[in-house]
Amino acid sequence: MDVLNAIVALLNFVVIPGAAYGAQLALGALGVTLVYGILRFSNFAHGDTMAFGTAATILVTWLLMGAGITFGPLPTALLALPFGIGLTALLVLGTDRLIYRFYRRVKAAPVVLVMVSMGVMFVMNGVTRFVIGVDEINFADGGRFLITAREFRDMTGLQEGLAIRTTQVITLVVAVIAVALLFWFLNRTRTGKSMRAFSDNEDLALLSGINPERVVAVTWILVAALATTAGVLYGLDKSFKAFTYFQLLLPIFASAVVGGLGNPLGAIAGGFVIAFSEVTVTYAWKKVATYVLPDSLAPDGLLQLMGTDYKFAVSFAILVIVLLFKPTGIFKGKAI
């Protein structure tokens, strides 16, 4: 029985939260890897693109709720998500036309584009804060739990309860659908194949008649969709605060690099590696150890390697180790 309680505690505090967080990081890392693989620079404004897309979705959510439109037991933000994606796509397409296109035409070095993206990052961050404010916002309406800890204990008779939040399940389902649609688009459609060809060999793609501006535009639209979806799922699962998405840039980039920068499969794998690394290192293992160890060996301390305030240090450490010893990542992407 104690072993079952330990498994439930592990599911409740490590496996399920880690899986949801990993799906959010994977979607964010896919956006980063698309920009790096096709446009050939590291987009430091990606975190604030997520913040803007989430803020836009929240505003539309409030409009829908004010008009009496909800999604029943599901968050109304899911209805507002397509509008948030559209607004974010307009933002990134406008940014590309006003800023990035000039540097592509003069064939600026990738490091120049990286520095430019840092400037865009600060502007986007300021715009998002100005539009929606700096306060923490919880916009997850509808049913909060699929099953509560008390309901689980009553059903099973176990001491430990398992609580599954609606937003965690939504995150995993939406992430699977988004990834499936992305890979279908890249592998089955003519535009997707053009993007892959452009990524593999730009000169040969141009000789084949592929329109580079079309490829760039579609890339930014996909990035807007992935960034907004990732941001909204993260905000629903936790809460929205503009500065939090600036901080998320580190684990998202770590996910892309660990998996192999420029490799979509690597971005997904890297997202889960980083997520579970953060969760396991910052989790207090005392409860699980108390269930599985004899009373004489039960720990007095929390058995926590790091406090949750230092979870991003885990991402940073993994990022440094990968860059030092395997810069191409797990799936052999493009080294920085």
Disulfide bonds with the S-S distance in Angstrom:
none
